[in-house]
Amino acid sequence: MNILHIEPKQIPSSAKEKLATLGSVDYLWCDNQEDLRQALKLKSYNAVFVRLGLAFHAEEFSLCPDLRAVITPTTGLDHIDLKLAEKRGVEVLSLRGEIEVLEKISSTAELTWTLLLALVRKLPFAFNSVVDGHWNKWPFEGEELIEKTLGIVGCGRLGRMVARYGIAFGMRVIAYDPDKTAREKAPAGVVFTEFSHLLETSDIVSLHVPLNEKTEGFFGHDCFASMKDSAYFINTARGELTDEQALLDALSRNIKGAAVDVVRGDSRWDDGVPENHPLVQYAKNHQNLIITPHIGGCSSTATFRSREHVVDMFASFVQGHVRGEKLLKKESIS
């Protein structure tokens, strides 16, 4: 097999050794979309390991006539054209649904809590003030979390982790999730409620909803208008879940602050923040919005563990299909 891996620095040596037993592997770091396309032209690859931030859509598929698998160490799959993959008979291997390994990866939940604390204690702005030569605490008077209400929107794996942090800090934790399983797995002390009640009563609203056709843009003007004037909003899920103009309006009118690790379209940015991005421009001149560059899953532990797991998944996929002598054939293997 011809295998392309575009994250040579992020894959542990044990995973590299395993990949070497499966075929000829090219490790080529791809900074942007054009780098990826040039890499795909080097030879006819049977498998490609991709990452969030680089799209694998029609043009990329067209460069891989013998492609049998696309592998991504992510739960989100919006960077891959799944319909085209299915049509082409290409298997998409990801972390979606890999509960056992995901339960051991807490970096995004930990970043959520980091952003929450940074927001209510105004940490970035206090730090900048000190660096600028000032030593005045009163502009940065913060708030305590104890006895505040934390509203979790989407109480899946990450929502449950954040809920546990809230309980540990003495907060009242409420959640909204229509999934029965979410209620069954929720930590003791989490109270499930209607979405409208969560918005109206939460001091902090934290978003942990998967991105799909039903959820895209669902958190808009009506949601923000329903929040308390003293409330904060946190999003470490996907930028596409929120109406960003609605968020900007809310920051100017009726909520106290927001912290986001994700913004709309950030998984397709090749060369930095687009010029005059509204949220970034707002953050330059206001102290109630914190933005980080989609670093939720960006920890050394999470990176190595997730990359190793998808290599294991790919090895199982290859071994299963080689036994059936299907892998390198042109027909569908889905």
C-alpha positions as CSV (number, residue, x, y, z in Angstrom):
1,M,0.0,0.0,0.0
2,N,1.0,3.6,-0.6
3,I,0.3,5.7,2.5
4,L,0.5,9.4,3.0
5,H,0.7,10.9,6.5
6,I,0.7,14.7,6.8
7,E,1.6,15.0,10.5
8,P,5.1,13.6,10.8
9,K,5.8,15.5,14.1
10,Q,2.6,14.5,15.8
11,I,2.7,10.7,15.3
12,P,4.5,8.6,18.1
13,S,7.3,6.3,17.1
14,S,5.3,3.2,18.0
15,A,2.6,4.2,15.5
16,K,5.2,4.8,12.8
17,E,6.6,1.3,13.4
18,K,3.2,-0.1,13.0
19,L,2.5,1.9,9.8
20,A,5.7,0.6,8.3
21,T,4.4,-2.9,8.4
22,L,1.4,-2.0,6.4
23,G,3.0,-0.4,3.3
24,S,5.2,2.3,2.0
25,V,4.7,5.5,4.1
26,D,5.5,9.1,3.0
27,Y,5.6,11.6,5.8
28,L,5.0,15.1,4.4
29,W,4.0,18.0,6.6
30,C,1.3,20.1,4.8
31,D,0.9,23.6,6.1
32,N,-2.0,24.5,3.8
33,Q,-4.4,23.2,1.2
34,E,-2.0,23.6,-1.7
35,D,0.7,21.7,0.1
36,L,-1.8,18.8,0.5
37,R,-2.8,18.8,-3.2
38,Q,0.9,18.8,-4.3
39,A,1.6,15.9,-1.9
40,L,-1.3,13.9,-3.3
41,K,0.1,14.3,-6.8
42,L,3.4,12.5,-5.9
43,K,1.9,9.0,-6.3
44,S,-1.3,7.1,-6.3
45,Y,-2.1,6.8,-2.6
46,N,-4.3,4.1,-1.1
47,A,-4.6,5.7,2.3
48,V,-4.2,9.3,3.5
49,F,-4.0,10.5,7.1
50,V,-5.4,14.0,7.3
51,R,-6.0,16.6,10.0
52,L,-8.5,19.3,11.0
53,G,-7.7,22.5,9.1
54,L,-7.2,20.8,5.7
55,A,-10.2,19.9,3.6
56,F,-10.5,16.6,1.8
57,H,-13.2,17.3,-0.8
58,A,-13.8,16.7,-4.5
59,E,-10.4,18.0,-5.8
60,E,-8.5,15.9,-3.2
61,F,-10.5,12.8,-4.0
62,S,-9.9,13.3,-7.7
63,L,-6.1,13.2,-7.1
64,C,-6.4,9.7,-5.5
65,P,-8.0,7.3,-7.9
66,D,-6.9,4.3,-5.9
67,L,-7.9,5.7,-2.5
68,R,-9.3,3.1,-0.1
69,A,-9.2,5.0,3.2
70,V,-9.1,8.5,4.7
71,I,-8.0,8.6,8.4
72,T,-8.4,11.5,10.7
73,P,-7.6,11.8,14.4
74,T,-10.8,13.9,15.1
75,T,-14.4,13.4,16.1
76,G,-15.5,16.2,13.9
77,L,-15.7,15.3,10.2
78,D,-16.7,18.5,8.5
79,H,-13.3,18.7,6.7
80,I,-14.1,15.5,4.8
81,D,-16.7,15.1,2.1
82,L,-18.4,12.1,3.6
83,K,-21.0,11.7,0.8
84,L,-18.3,11.6,-1.8
85,A,-16.3,9.1,0.3
86,E,-19.3,6.8,0.5
87,K,-19.9,7.2,-3.3
88,R,-16.3,6.3,-4.0
89,G,-16.3,3.4,-1.6
90,V,-13.6,5.1,0.6
91,E,-13.6,4.2,4.2
92,V,-13.4,7.2,6.6
93,L,-11.7,6.2,9.9
94,S,-12.0,8.7,12.8
95,L,-12.3,9.0,16.6
96,R,-16.1,9.5,16.3
97,G,-17.8,6.9,18.5
98,E,-14.4,5.6,19.9
99,I,-15.7,6.0,23.4
100,E,-13.0,4.0,25.2
101,V,-10.1,6.2,24.0
102,L,-12.1,9.4,24.0
103,E,-13.0,9.0,27.7
104,K,-9.3,9.3,28.4
105,I,-8.8,12.5,26.5
106,S,-9.8,15.5,28.5
107,S,-7.9,18.4,26.9
108,T,-10.9,20.1,25.3
109,A,-12.9,20.0,28.6
110,E,-9.9,21.3,30.5
111,L,-9.5,24.2,28.0
112,T,-13.2,24.9,28.5
113,W,-12.6,25.4,32.2
114,T,-9.5,27.4,31.5
115,L,-11.4,29.8,29.3
116,L,-14.2,30.0,31.9
117,L,-11.8,31.0,34.6
118,A,-9.9,33.3,32.4
119,L,-13.1,35.1,31.5
120,V,-14.6,35.6,34.9
121,R,-11.3,36.6,36.4
122,K,-10.2,38.7,33.4
123,L,-6.8,37.0,33.3
124,P,-5.6,38.0,29.8
125,F,-6.3,41.6,30.4
126,A,-4.8,41.7,33.8
127,F,-1.6,40.1,32.4
128,N,-1.5,42.6,29.5
129,S,-1.8,45.4,32.0
130,V,1.2,44.2,34.1
131,V,3.3,43.7,30.9
132,D,2.5,47.3,30.0
133,G,3.9,48.4,33.3
134,H,0.8,48.8,35.5
135,W,0.0,47.3,38.9
136,N,-3.6,48.1,39.5
137,K,-6.0,45.3,40.5
138,W,-9.3,47.1,40.6
139,P,-10.0,47.2,36.8
140,F,-9.8,43.4,36.9
141,E,-12.2,42.6,39.8
142,G,-13.6,39.2,39.0
143,E,-16.3,36.9,40.2
144,E,-16.5,33.7,42.3
145,L,-18.0,30.5,40.8
146,I,-19.3,29.0,44.0
147,E,-23.1,28.8,44.0
148,K,-23.3,30.2,40.4
149,T,-25.3,28.2,37.9
150,L,-23.5,26.4,35.1
151,G,-25.6,25.5,32.1
152,I,-24.3,22.6,29.9
153,V,-25.8,22.5,26.4
154,G,-25.0,19.0,25.2
155,C,-24.1,16.6,28.0
156,G,-22.1,14.1,26.1
157,R,-18.5,13.1,26.9
158,L,-17.1,16.6,27.1
159,G,-20.2,18.1,28.6
160,R,-20.0,15.5,31.4
161,M,-16.4,16.4,32.1
162,V,-17.1,20.1,32.4
163,A,-20.1,19.3,34.6
164,R,-17.8,17.5,37.0
165,Y,-15.5,20.5,37.1
166,G,-18.5,22.7,37.9
167,I,-19.6,20.5,40.7
168,A,-16.0,20.5,42.2
169,F,-16.1,24.3,42.2
170,G,-19.4,24.3,44.2
171,M,-21.6,25.4,41.3
172,R,-25.1,24.4,40.6
173,V,-25.0,22.4,37.3
174,I,-27.9,22.1,35.0
175,A,-27.9,20.6,31.5
176,Y,-30.0,20.3,28.4
177,D,-29.7,17.2,26.2
178,P,-32.6,15.4,24.5
179,D,-30.6,12.2,24.4
180,K,-31.7,9.6,27.0
181,T,-28.2,8.2,27.3
182,A,-26.8,11.6,28.3
183,R,-29.2,11.6,31.2
184,E,-28.2,8.1,32.2
185,K,-24.4,8.9,32.1
186,A,-24.5,12.3,33.7
187,P,-22.6,12.9,37.0
188,A,-24.6,12.9,40.2
189,G,-25.9,16.3,40.9
190,V,-26.5,17.4,37.4
191,V,-30.1,18.6,36.9
192,F,-31.6,18.3,33.4
193,T,-34.0,21.0,32.3
194,E,-35.6,22.5,29.2
195,F,-33.3,24.6,26.9
196,S,-35.3,27.8,27.5
197,H,-35.0,27.4,31.3
198,L,-31.3,26.8,31.1
199,L,-30.7,29.9,29.1
200,E,-32.8,32.0,31.4
201,T,-31.2,30.9,34.6
202,S,-27.5,30.1,33.9
203,D,-24.7,32.4,34.9
204,I,-22.5,30.6,32.5
205,V,-23.6,28.7,29.3
206,S,-21.1,26.2,27.9
207,L,-21.7,24.7,24.5
208,H,-20.9,21.0,23.8
209,V,-23.0,20.1,20.8
210,P,-21.9,18.2,17.7
211,L,-22.0,20.0,14.4
212,N,-24.5,18.7,11.9
213,E,-27.3,20.0,9.6
214,K,-29.7,20.4,12.5
215,T,-27.3,22.2,14.9
216,E,-25.5,24.6,12.5
217,G,-26.2,28.2,13.5
218,F,-28.8,27.1,16.1
219,F,-27.4,29.4,18.8
220,G,-28.6,32.7,17.5
221,H,-30.3,36.0,18.5
222,D,-33.1,34.3,20.3
223,C,-30.8,32.2,22.5
224,F,-28.5,35.1,23.4
225,A,-31.5,37.3,24.1
226,S,-32.8,34.7,26.6
227,M,-29.6,34.8,28.6
228,K,-29.2,36.9,31.7
229,D,-27.5,40.2,31.3
230,S,-24.8,39.0,33.8
231,A,-24.2,35.7,32.0
232,Y,-21.1,34.4,30.1
233,F,-21.0,32.2,27.0
234,I,-18.3,29.5,26.3
235,N,-17.9,27.6,23.0
236,T,-15.2,25.0,22.5
237,A,-17.2,22.8,20.2
238,R,-17.5,24.3,16.7
239,G,-17.8,27.9,15.5
240,E,-20.5,27.0,13.0
241,L,-22.9,26.3,16.0
242,T,-23.3,30.0,16.7
243,D,-24.6,32.9,14.7
244,E,-21.5,35.1,15.1
245,Q,-23.3,38.4,14.4
246,A,-25.8,37.4,17.1
247,L,-22.8,36.9,19.5
248,L,-21.4,40.3,18.7
249,D,-24.7,41.9,19.2
250,A,-25.1,40.1,22.6
251,L,-21.7,41.2,23.7
252,S,-22.6,44.8,23.0
253,R,-26.1,44.6,24.5
254,N,-27.1,41.9,26.9
255,I,-24.4,39.4,28.0
256,K,-21.4,40.0,30.2
257,G,-18.8,38.2,28.2
258,A,-17.8,35.2,26.0
259,A,-14.8,32.9,25.4
260,V,-14.5,30.9,22.2
261,D,-11.9,28.4,21.0
262,V,-13.6,28.1,17.7
263,V,-15.0,30.4,15.0
264,R,-16.9,29.8,11.8
265,G,-14.8,28.3,9.1
266,D,-11.6,28.1,11.2
267,S,-11.0,24.5,10.1
268,R,-10.4,25.8,6.5
269,W,-8.1,28.7,7.3
270,D,-4.7,28.1,5.7
271,D,-2.8,31.3,6.4
272,G,-4.0,32.9,9.6
273,V,-7.1,34.9,10.6
274,P,-9.0,36.4,7.6
275,E,-8.5,40.2,7.3
276,N,-11.1,42.2,9.4
277,H,-12.7,39.1,11.0
278,P,-15.6,40.7,13.0
279,L,-15.0,38.7,16.2
280,V,-11.2,39.3,16.2
281,Q,-11.7,43.0,15.5
282,Y,-14.1,43.2,18.4
283,A,-11.7,41.4,20.7
284,K,-8.9,43.9,19.9
285,N,-10.9,46.7,21.5
286,H,-13.0,45.0,24.2
287,Q,-12.3,43.1,27.4
288,N,-15.3,40.8,27.4
289,L,-14.3,38.4,24.6
290,I,-11.4,35.9,24.6
291,I,-10.5,33.9,21.5
292,T,-8.1,31.1,21.2
293,P,-7.1,29.4,17.9
294,H,-8.9,26.0,18.2
295,I,-6.5,24.6,20.7
296,G,-9.0,22.4,22.6
297,G,-7.5,19.1,21.5
298,C,-3.9,20.5,21.2
299,S,-2.1,18.8,24.1
300,S,0.8,16.5,23.7
301,T,-1.0,13.7,25.5
302,A,-4.2,14.0,23.4
303,T,-2.2,14.4,20.2
304,F,-0.1,11.2,20.7
305,R,-2.9,9.1,22.1
306,S,-5.4,10.1,19.3
307,R,-2.8,9.6,16.5
308,E,-1.8,6.2,17.9
309,H,-5.4,5.1,18.1
310,V,-6.3,5.9,14.5
311,V,-3.2,4.0,13.3
312,D,-4.5,1.0,15.3
313,M,-7.9,1.4,13.6
314,F,-6.2,1.6,10.2
315,A,-4.2,-1.5,10.9
316,S,-7.3,-3.4,11.8
317,F,-9.0,-2.1,8.7
318,V,-6.1,-3.2,6.4
319,Q,-5.7,-6.6,8.0
320,G,-9.4,-7.3,7.7
321,H,-9.6,-6.4,4.1
322,V,-6.3,-8.0,3.1
323,R,-7.7,-11.3,4.5
324,G,-10.6,-10.8,2.1
325,E,-8.2,-9.7,-0.7
326,K,-10.3,-6.6,-1.4
327,L,-8.2,-3.7,-0.3
328,L,-6.4,-2.7,-3.5
329,K,-9.2,-3.6,-5.8
330,K,-11.1,-0.8,-7.6
331,E,-14.6,-1.9,-6.4
332,S,-16.2,-0.4,-3.3
333,I,-15.1,-1.8,0.0
334,S,-17.7,0.0,2.1
